[in-house]
Structures are given as structure tokens and as C-alpha cells.
Amino acid sequence: MARTQGSHSDITGPRIRAAALQLFAQHGYAAVSMRQIASAVGVQAGALYNYTPDKQSLLFSLMEGHMTELLAAWRAQDSDNRGDGQDAAGQVMARLEAFTRFHIRFHLERPDAVFIAYMELRNLSEENFVAIEALRREYEDALQSILRDGVRLGVLNVPDPKIATLAVIAMLNGVMTWYRSGGRLSLEEVESIYWDMVRKSVQA
């Protein structure tokens, strides 16, 4: 099927993804039709299939894109916290603090993507679910690796790094449910408070 006149893949494709992201976050994946997405973009429904095979593929693409961006951003952040003349113990604490602050800030800047990444897992096909879970585990493993290093060096007291990883991430995710820009606390203050709680919960 020919593209709608004036449509360009480098413009319409991102617009479709943005519209789907917003609609999935607002109404839920199951309640949103391809026709609604097309209407939000301003193209005919059939034109969507020039950019995505189906709605499931669109959901997977949004989730995969979010997780890939998250992992790339963390790797770049983490590389900045290695070295700098710190001893190994100091580096562990610096990386743990960086992870805490990074997780809060990154996720607060992408509320729709975060909501979909957690709430729409149940709507993925089995194959797509396995792929997204692998990316989620890779991100969790980054924190777990920091905790294991801290235990090995004697600066952290974590009987089970895997459980501690899940607990820390769950606590950090809680910020997304209540924080609002312009409220009583600035984002920097919230990050510092949560870093203090994380540090006290795992430090030897």
C-alpha cells in the first residue's frame, strides 16, 4: 500500500511511536486500536503497516527501545565513575550512588515509557517477553555486580545480592508514584534522600 502523500518514514515513523506510547500509557495496550494510533498521527489506518507489522510489534519496539536506551545511558554513566584515583572501596560506593541517582532521574524523565515497560509486560507475546526480560535482567545485573563487589571488599553487608538488587530497584521505582516537579523537594534533594536510604540499607 502506498504511503499517504507527504509522509516520510523518518518523520512518520517516530510520530507513530510517540502516539502509540502516549495512547498505551493513557488507555492501556489492549484498549488502543491501530485506527486510534493512525488518527492521532493523522494518517490512514492502513498506512501504519508501512512502519510496523502489527500492534504487538509496535509494543515490543517501544519496550525494547526504552530498555536499550536505559542500558546504553547507564553504561556511559558508569564508565565515568571508574578510576578517578579512587580506591576500590570508594569506587564501589561512587558507582552505587551514581546508579541510585541515575535510576531516579532517567525514569522520571520518561514516565510513559516506564509505565509501559512495567505494566504492559503481560501483553507481550512469549517470544517478545523473553527478549524484554533478558534486557531487564542485564540492567539488574549491573546493580547486582556493584553489590557483589562491595560485599567482596567488605564495604557492603548484603546477604543476598539478588534480593537486595530487586529491593533497591523497587524502592527507587517508588519515586515515580509520588514525585512531582515543583513540589516541596527538588529532584536533587529527592536523589540525595534516596541515596542515603540505599547506602544505609546495604553498607557494612
Secondary structure, 3 states (H helix, E strand, C coil): CCCCCCCCHHHHHHHHHHHHHHHHHHHCHHHCCHHHHHHHHCCCHHHHHHCCCCHHHHHHHHHHHHHHHHHHHHHHHHHCCCCCCCCHHHHHHHHHHHHHHHHHHHHHCCHHHHHHHHHCHHHCCHHHHHHHHHHHHHHHHHHHHHHHHHHHHCCECCCCHHHHHHHHHHHHHCHHHHCCCCCCCCHHHHHHHHHHHHHHHHEC
